[in-house]
Structure formats: C-alpha cells, structure tokens
Amino acid sequence: MTLLFGRRSRMNLASTSPPGSEVAWLGLAAMMAAAGSLTIWAMLRPANPEPDLRKSPPLAVLVQVEYAKAVGTWGSRPPSSGMNLTTGPLALESGRLSLMFASGVVLHVEGPAHLDLLTADRVLCHDGRVRLRVPKGAEVLH
C-alpha cells in the first residue's frame, strides 16, 4: 500500500505541471547563466583600458635606447630596444634613442625631444636634437 501511494503521489506531481514547463525552466536557467557570465565579465574587465597607440603596422623599430625617459606617449611600457613604433607623437624627456626605418634610414634622437612620426618617409621634429644616417640608395626622410 505504501508503494502504491508513492506511485500515485509521483503521478500527481507529474500531471500537475503543464506540458513543456521543463523546457521553459531550462531556457530560464540558460538565460540566467548567460546574464551572470556577462555581469562577471563586465565587472572584471578594466574600466578604461589604456589605449595602445603602437598597434598599427610599424613604421620604425627602436634599435638602441640609452637612459631614455619617455613622456606620456609610450603607454605603460618604457621605451626598449626592439619596440615597434607606429604613426603618432614621440616624446622623450631625456636620454637617447635610435630608430630604424624599413628603408634602412636610422634616426638618432637626443632628449628632450618631441617628434611626430607621420609616415614611413616623413618625420616632423618640433623640438630636440636629431641626426640621420642614410645608407646609399635609401630615400631621405622629409
């Protein structure tokens, strides 16, 4: 008798839920999991990620860095040999840098200096001391 009662109660519980409600509960659970994941992602990502001004195709590569103190335009990393440089401002508080362009031209910069790397063959020097080494056959920077 107890066994029969157990079967009846199970049948009653199963028959009281409307058809398809299990699917609705699964859908609701999946939506809640997705919303929770998005909330966690939004909370853990940096609020204002630092823009990397150096992610475009490189114009030049830093080949030598001597006691360089950079100003603002380098992001969170200090200038170091092997760093790719793209278009944009280049500010140096003190020290020396040497940049090599794809043409083979080497630009030596002594700080304090403020330059704009415009294109692969055009650099604008606002302030500072620069020196160029142009190998034979290379085009000169404008």
Backbone as a chain_set.jsonl record, in Angstrom:
{"seq": "MTLLFGRRSRMNLASTSPPGSEVAWLGLAAMMAAAGSLTIWAMLRPANPEPDLRKSPPLAVLVQVEYAKAVGTWGSRPPSSGMNLTTGPLALESGRLSLMFASGVVLHVEGPAHLDLLTADRVLCHDGRVRLRVPKGAEVLH", "coords": {"N": [[0.809, -1.181, 0.0], [1.878, 1.268, 0.735], [3.732, 1.575, -1.297], [2.08, 1.838, -3.51], [0.837, 4.244, -2.867], [3.023, 5.942, -3.037], [3.494, 5.813, -5.773], [1.196, 6.999, -6.792], [1.384, 9.596, -5.755], [3.643, 10.516, -7.074], [2.733, 10.422, -9.689], [0.711, 12.289, -9.58], [2.139, 14.651, -9.082], [3.607, 14.832, -11.444], [1.596, 15.138, -13.284], [0.512, 17.61, -12.638], [2.147, 19.635, -13.582], [2.346, 21.846, -16.322], [2.494, 20.904, -19.835], [5.704, 20.999, -21.377], [6.903, 22.654, -19.508], [9.305, 21.946, -18.336], [11.177, 22.471, -20.331], [10.9, 25.227, -20.48], [11.89, 25.964, -17.965], [14.555, 25.13, -18.255], [15.391, 26.855, -20.296], [15.124, 29.316, -18.979], [17.038, 28.953, -16.964], [19.357, 28.808, -18.551], [19.375, 31.414, -19.629], [19.731, 32.903, -17.286], [22.271, 32.008, -16.509], [23.813, 32.99, -18.657], [23.403, 35.759, -18.346], [24.569, 36.118, -15.832], [27.23, 35.442, -16.443], [27.913, 37.506, -18.25], [27.684, 39.692, -16.533], [29.737, 39.185, -14.672], [31.953, 39.279, -16.428], [31.807, 41.981, -17.221], [32.366, 43.222, -14.807], [34.977, 42.398, -14.239], [36.651, 43.23, -16.33], [38.966, 45.823, -17.344], [38.136, 49.168, -16.42], [38.736, 51.532, -17.939], [40.496, 50.699, -20.403], [43.904, 51.069, -21.193], [44.714, 52.798, -24.06], [46.513, 51.377, -26.715], [48.787, 52.925, -28.469], [50.5, 51.95, -30.249], [49.756, 49.851, -31.979], [49.278, 49.732, -34.702], [50.492, 49.009, -38.073], [54.039, 48.761, -37.989], [56.228, 51.605, -38.313], [58.8, 52.13, -37.716], [61.564, 50.737, -35.861], [62.748, 50.594, -32.565], [66.115, 50.602, -32.125], [68.179, 51.176, -30.463], [68.474, 52.188, -27.131], [69.28, 54.554, -24.793], [69.475, 55.407, -21.556], [66.879, 56.474, -21.609], [64.147, 58.517, -20.86], [60.865, 58.455, -21.115], [58.036, 60.424, -22.157], [54.708, 60.401, -21.527], [53.652, 59.359, -24.209], [54.121, 56.689, -24.605], [52.604, 54.734, -23.446], [52.147, 52.233, -20.937], [54.564, 50.96, -20.895], [58.085, 51.432, -20.702], [60.352, 52.896, -23.133], [62.07, 50.506, -25.12], [64.661, 48.503, -26.604], [63.898, 47.012, -29.721], [61.222, 47.574, -29.731], [58.313, 48.227, -31.586], [57.375, 51.052, -33.492], [54.704, 53.175, -34.397], [52.662, 55.4, -36.403], [52.345, 58.649, -34.964], [52.785, 60.701, -31.977], [56.015, 61.222, -30.503], [57.643, 61.468, -27.626], [60.329, 62.499, -25.65], [61.869, 62.804, -22.625], [64.487, 62.784, -21.611], [67.752, 61.405, -22.419], [68.751, 59.031, -25.033], [67.663, 57.821, -28.216], [67.559, 55.458, -30.891], [66.124, 55.01, -33.982], [65.161, 52.696, -36.444], [64.178, 52.69, -39.761], [62.209, 51.005, -42.307], [63.42, 51.457, -44.741], [66.056, 51.494, -44.163], [67.117, 53.761, -43.141], [68.421, 55.425, -40.325], [67.388, 57.08, -37.484], [68.612, 59.162, -35.098], [67.845, 60.29, -31.912], [67.99, 62.799, -29.473], [67.118, 63.565, -26.204], [65.885, 66.429, -24.337], [63.093, 65.883, -26.455], [60.606, 66.258, -29.022], [58.753, 64.649, -31.337], [56.898, 63.869, -34.341], [55.873, 60.96, -35.771], [55.02, 60.543, -38.946], [54.718, 59.24, -41.526], [56.223, 56.453, -43.309], [58.313, 57.728, -44.515], [58.407, 60.278, -43.512], [58.994, 62.54, -40.971], [58.299, 64.754, -38.364], [59.965, 67.142, -36.586], [59.503, 68.782, -33.666], [60.893, 69.721, -31.489], [64.136, 69.346, -30.063], [67.149, 67.343, -30.578], [68.2, 65.831, -33.514], [69.618, 63.327, -35.628], [70.456, 61.972, -38.749], [71.188, 58.881, -40.344], [71.771, 57.878, -43.444], [71.74, 55.244, -45.527], [73.422, 54.371, -48.592], [71.398, 54.603, -51.436], [69.006, 54.595, -50.08], [65.894, 56.272, -49.492], [65.543, 59.652, -48.504], [64.28, 60.943, -45.427], [61.49, 63.161, -45.202]], "CA": [[0.0, 0.0, 0.0], [2.774, 2.413, 0.755], [4.304, 1.67, -2.622], [1.041, 2.361, -4.386], [0.672, 5.652, -2.505], [4.182, 6.643, -3.585], [3.323, 5.95, -7.214], [0.133, 7.97, -7.046], [1.846, 10.95, -5.481], [4.54, 10.89, -8.159], [1.933, 10.668, -10.877], [0.002, 13.545, -9.388], [3.092, 15.741, -9.253], [3.939, 14.934, -12.851], [0.449, 15.565, -14.074], [0.119, 18.977, -12.327], [2.95, 20.616, -14.328], [1.883, 21.959, -17.703], [3.434, 20.333, -20.793], [6.746, 21.907, -21.849], [7.442, 23.522, -18.464], [10.714, 21.599, -18.104], [11.936, 23.199, -21.342], [10.881, 26.634, -20.078], [12.821, 26.108, -16.845], [15.914, 25.026, -18.794], [15.658, 28.113, -21.011], [15.304, 30.35, -17.97], [18.33, 28.703, -16.322], [20.399, 29.179, -19.504], [19.394, 32.869, -19.686], [20.311, 33.401, -16.03], [23.704, 31.721, -16.562], [24.41, 33.933, -19.601], [23.384, 37.082, -17.721], [25.582, 36.105, -14.777], [28.551, 35.468, -17.079], [28.135, 38.863, -18.758], [27.888, 40.573, -15.385], [31.086, 38.93, -14.152], [32.896, 39.793, -17.415], [31.786, 43.442, -17.16], [32.985, 43.659, -13.556], [36.397, 42.064, -14.182], [37.45, 43.898, -17.356], [39.386, 47.159, -16.902], [37.141, 50.212, -16.68], [39.243, 52.31, -19.072], [41.749, 50.098, -20.818], [44.85, 52.03, -21.752], [44.83, 52.575, -25.5], [47.861, 51.115, -27.192], [48.995, 53.732, -29.656], [51.528, 51.305, -31.058], [49.242, 48.601, -32.525], [49.194, 49.797, -36.158], [51.72, 48.47, -38.673], [55.19, 49.559, -37.537], [56.98, 52.457, -39.235], [60.209, 52.052, -37.326], [61.867, 49.887, -34.707], [63.789, 51.131, -31.681], [67.269, 49.703, -32.173], [69.076, 51.487, -29.353], [67.894, 53.047, -26.105], [70.283, 54.9, -23.777], [68.985, 56.231, -20.446], [65.721, 57.208, -22.116], [62.974, 58.759, -20.023], [59.781, 58.808, -22.031], [56.964, 61.281, -21.661], [53.333, 60.172, -21.908], [53.15, 58.749, -25.435], [54.593, 55.316, -24.719], [51.743, 53.808, -22.73], [52.651, 51.828, -19.628], [55.902, 50.384, -21.026], [59.142, 52.375, -21.073], [60.949, 52.535, -24.414], [63.097, 49.465, -25.043], [65.121, 48.028, -27.903], [63.009, 46.043, -30.343], [59.843, 48.054, -29.7], [57.806, 48.764, -32.852], [56.749, 52.366, -33.395], [53.778, 53.477, -35.479], [52.399, 56.834, -36.529], [51.933, 59.313, -33.738], [53.796, 61.516, -31.301], [57.13, 60.564, -29.816], [58.166, 62.462, -26.682], [61.458, 61.994, -24.872], [62.286, 63.788, -21.62], [65.952, 62.795, -21.609], [68.352, 60.189, -22.942], [68.901, 58.921, -26.48], [67.017, 56.717, -28.911], [67.844, 55.282, -32.31], [65.023, 54.346, -34.673], [65.496, 52.246, -37.792], [63.034, 52.59, -40.658], [62.302, 49.89, -43.252], [64.312, 51.852, -45.826], [67.431, 51.415, -43.688], [67.462, 55.039, -42.519], [68.45, 55.404, -38.86], [67.166, 58.395, -36.901], [69.098, 59.249, -33.721], [67.121, 61.362, -31.219], [68.514, 63.104, -28.142], [66.116, 64.288, -25.444], [64.442, 66.433, -24.529], [62.688, 65.963, -27.851], [59.207, 65.986, -29.35], [58.648, 64.357, -32.76], [55.707, 63.187, -34.835], [56.118, 60.003, -36.842], [53.867, 60.734, -39.819], [54.686, 58.125, -42.471], [57.497, 55.736, -43.355], [59.374, 58.61, -45.005], [58.161, 61.643, -43.067], [59.043, 62.757, -39.522], [58.279, 66.166, -38.024], [60.66, 67.399, -35.315], [59.065, 70.029, -33.05], [61.884, 70.16, -30.518], [65.126, 68.326, -29.759], [68.27, 67.152, -31.494], [68.101, 64.606, -34.303], [70.679, 63.085, -36.608], [70.088, 60.901, -39.658], [72.193, 58.101, -41.077], [71.061, 57.403, -44.624], [72.595, 54.374, -46.337], [73.375, 54.628, -50.019], [70.222, 54.013, -52.09], [67.784, 54.787, -49.285], [65.272, 57.583, -49.665], [65.696, 60.525, -47.34], [63.045, 61.356, -44.752], [61.094, 64.552, -45.491]], "C": [[0.867, 1.265, 0.0], [3.38, 2.64, -0.629], [3.311, 2.261, -3.608], [0.816, 3.846, -4.12], [1.802, 6.488, -3.095], [4.032, 6.831, -5.081], [2.278, 7.008, -7.536], [0.628, 9.392, -6.825], [2.808, 11.413, -6.575], [3.751, 11.202, -9.423], [1.19, 11.988, -10.752], [0.923, 14.741, -9.597], [3.416, 15.939, -10.732], [2.773, 15.466, -13.661], [0.044, 16.999, -13.772], [0.943, 20.004, -13.089], [2.49, 20.645, -15.775], [2.923, 21.387, -18.67], [4.432, 21.389, -21.278], [7.352, 22.779, -20.776], [8.9, 23.205, -18.152], [11.608, 22.356, -19.086], [12.011, 24.676, -20.976], [11.846, 26.877, -18.926], [14.267, 26.025, -17.317], [16.305, 26.301, -19.532], [15.923, 29.253, -20.044], [16.663, 30.186, -17.277], [19.479, 29.106, -17.251], [20.519, 30.698, -19.616], [20.045, 33.461, -18.442], [21.821, 33.171, -16.016], [24.409, 32.693, -17.502], [24.471, 35.339, -19.002], [24.429, 37.175, -16.61], [26.984, 36.173, -15.348], [28.873, 36.855, -17.609], [28.394, 39.85, -17.625], [29.289, 40.414, -14.823], [32.133, 39.483, -15.104], [32.973, 41.317, -17.333], [32.47, 43.964, -15.906], [34.491, 43.438, -13.551], [37.24, 42.767, -15.239], [37.844, 45.283, -16.86], [38.364, 48.212, -17.307], [37.528, 51.045, -17.894], [40.549, 51.694, -19.52], [42.632, 51.138, -21.5], [44.991, 51.795, -23.25], [46.275, 52.356, -25.886], [48.04, 51.837, -28.51], [49.956, 53.059, -30.625], [51.043, 49.992, -31.679], [49.078, 48.614, -34.044], [50.442, 49.157, -36.749], [52.918, 49.357, -38.322], [55.808, 50.381, -38.663], [58.467, 52.314, -38.982], [60.335, 51.133, -36.12], [62.935, 50.588, -33.881], [64.957, 50.15, -31.681], [68.255, 49.979, -31.055], [68.389, 52.468, -28.413], [68.952, 53.28, -25.041], [69.687, 55.871, -22.768], [67.758, 57.056, -20.831], [64.622, 57.299, -21.063], [61.882, 59.27, -20.942], [58.755, 59.685, -21.35], [55.673, 60.845, -22.325], [52.923, 59.361, -23.118], [53.489, 57.272, -25.572], [53.674, 54.309, -24.067], [52.397, 53.433, -21.413], [54.071, 51.271, -19.706], [56.928, 51.46, -21.346], [59.734, 51.961, -22.414], [62.044, 51.496, -24.227], [63.454, 49.008, -26.449], [64.192, 46.951, -28.43], [61.559, 46.468, -30.384], [59.466, 48.626, -31.065], [57.128, 50.096, -32.605], [55.874, 52.597, -34.612], [53.578, 54.982, -35.56], [51.959, 57.402, -35.191], [53.071, 60.073, -33.104], [54.844, 60.656, -30.614], [57.752, 61.623, -28.92], [59.22, 61.816, -25.802], [61.917, 63.091, -23.925], [63.803, 63.92, -21.585], [66.454, 61.466, -22.154], [68.426, 60.206, -24.455], [68.198, 57.684, -27.009], [67.548, 56.656, -30.336], [66.721, 54.467, -32.918], [65.504, 53.914, -36.053], [64.205, 52.073, -38.583], [63.271, 51.45, -41.645], [63.258, 50.196, -44.4], [65.789, 51.723, -45.451], [67.908, 52.693, -43.039], [67.4, 54.88, -41.003], [68.342, 56.84, -38.369], [67.61, 58.338, -35.446], [68.441, 60.468, -33.08], [67.733, 61.538, -29.844], [67.511, 63.985, -27.419], [66.701, 65.457, -24.689], [64.091, 66.649, -25.999], [61.197, 65.66, -27.991], [59.106, 65.863, -30.861], [57.265, 63.809, -33.068], [56.15, 62.256, -35.95], [54.882, 60.029, -37.729], [53.681, 59.576, -40.79], [56.044, 57.452, -42.451], [58.639, 56.611, -43.863], [59.188, 60.061, -44.57], [58.098, 61.703, -41.54], [59.088, 64.257, -39.283], [58.907, 66.345, -36.647], [60.225, 68.766, -34.796], [60.162, 70.603, -32.161], [62.873, 69.025, -30.307], [66.219, 68.25, -30.812], [68.109, 65.806, -32.198], [69.266, 64.544, -35.283], [70.242, 61.895, -37.451], [71.317, 60.193, -40.201], [71.438, 57.456, -42.223], [72.006, 56.534, -45.438], [72.416, 54.674, -47.825], [72.178, 53.876, -50.636], [68.927, 54.163, -51.323], [67.212, 56.173, -49.55], [65.378, 58.362, -48.377], [64.332, 60.838, -46.743], [62.765, 62.813, -45.072], [60.881, 65.293, -44.208]], "O": [[0.557, 2.227, -0.704], [3.518, 3.781, -1.07], [3.671, 3.09, -4.444], [0.625, 4.621, -5.058], [1.579, 7.594, -3.589], [4.396, 7.879, -5.615], [2.461, 7.817, -8.446], [0.327, 10.289, -7.613], [2.788, 12.582, -6.96], [4.073, 12.147, -10.143], [1.06, 12.722, -11.732], [0.532, 15.731, -10.216], [3.491, 17.07, -11.214], [2.978, 16.183, -14.64], [-0.701, 17.586, -14.557], [0.501, 21.143, -13.241], [2.27, 19.599, -16.386], [4.114, 21.385, -18.358], [4.057, 22.528, -21.554], [8.237, 23.58, -21.076], [9.653, 24.092, -17.748], [12.68, 22.828, -18.709], [13.055, 25.307, -21.137], [12.547, 27.889, -18.911], [15.118, 26.771, -16.831], [17.435, 26.771, -19.4], [16.83, 30.06, -20.253], [17.358, 31.173, -17.033], [20.466, 29.682, -16.796], [21.629, 31.225, -19.689], [20.82, 34.413, -18.535], [22.574, 34.034, -15.564], [25.495, 33.176, -17.18], [25.482, 36.03, -19.138], [25.097, 38.199, -16.468], [27.841, 36.875, -14.811], [29.993, 37.336, -17.434], [29.233, 40.742, -17.754], [29.957, 41.405, -14.53], [33.105, 40.094, -14.659], [34.063, 41.887, -17.371], [33.087, 45.029, -15.933], [35.219, 44.208, -12.924], [38.452, 42.889, -15.057], [37.136, 45.865, -16.039], [37.797, 48.157, -18.399], [36.708, 51.237, -18.792], [41.614, 52.117, -19.069], [42.161, 51.969, -22.277], [45.354, 50.695, -23.666], [47.162, 53.078, -25.429], [47.513, 51.417, -29.54], [50.189, 53.572, -31.719], [51.856, 49.092, -31.888], [48.76, 47.574, -34.621], [51.359, 48.799, -36.011], [52.808, 50.583, -38.358], [55.903, 49.93, -39.804], [59.284, 52.369, -39.902], [59.353, 50.799, -35.457], [63.908, 51.111, -34.424], [64.801, 48.996, -31.282], [69.078, 49.125, -30.726], [67.798, 53.455, -28.85], [69.467, 52.329, -24.452], [69.426, 57.029, -23.095], [67.625, 58.207, -20.417], [64.226, 56.302, -20.46], [61.966, 60.376, -21.477], [58.625, 59.686, -20.126], [55.55, 60.909, -23.548], [51.885, 58.703, -23.053], [53.159, 56.666, -26.592], [53.951, 53.112, -24.133], [53.127, 54.237, -20.833], [54.723, 51.125, -18.672], [56.667, 52.322, -22.184], [59.632, 50.796, -22.798], [62.847, 51.586, -23.298], [62.645, 49.114, -27.371], [63.75, 46.08, -27.682], [60.738, 45.796, -31.009], [60.215, 49.419, -31.636], [56.394, 50.258, -31.63], [56.254, 52.253, -35.731], [54.249, 55.744, -34.865], [51.296, 56.736, -34.396], [54.188, 60.092, -33.622], [54.585, 59.524, -30.206], [58.334, 62.585, -29.421], [59.022, 60.721, -25.275], [62.305, 64.176, -24.36], [64.339, 65.027, -21.535], [65.684, 60.522, -22.33], [68.201, 61.235, -25.092], [68.142, 56.646, -26.349], [67.936, 57.672, -30.913], [66.398, 53.378, -32.444], [66.175, 54.676, -36.749], [63.269, 51.406, -38.143], [64.4, 50.983, -41.801], [63.847, 49.278, -44.971], [66.666, 51.828, -46.309], [68.986, 52.72, -42.446], [66.466, 54.288, -40.463], [69.108, 57.709, -38.786], [67.066, 57.571, -34.653], [68.478, 61.561, -33.646], [67.972, 60.563, -29.131], [67.095, 65.021, -27.938], [67.903, 65.477, -24.425], [64.693, 67.47, -26.69], [60.613, 64.919, -27.201], [59.338, 66.829, -31.589], [56.552, 63.344, -32.179], [56.727, 62.692, -36.946], [53.811, 59.586, -37.313], [52.598, 58.995, -40.864], [56.919, 57.83, -41.672], [59.808, 56.277, -43.666], [59.744, 60.971, -45.185], [57.286, 61.032, -40.903], [59.85, 64.96, -39.945], [58.44, 65.772, -35.663], [60.534, 69.791, -35.403], [60.34, 71.818, -32.087], [62.489, 67.857, -30.366], [66.215, 68.987, -31.798], [67.907, 64.776, -31.555], [69.815, 65.563, -35.703], [69.715, 60.917, -36.921], [72.344, 60.813, -40.479], [70.578, 56.6, -42.015], [72.983, 57.042, -45.989], [71.373, 55.173, -48.247], [71.977, 52.687, -50.39], [67.855, 53.887, -51.861], [67.951, 57.126, -49.801], [65.309, 57.795, -47.286], [63.347, 60.98, -47.467], [63.692, 63.613, -45.199], [60.544, 66.477, -44.228]]}, "num_chains": 1, "name": "protein.A"}
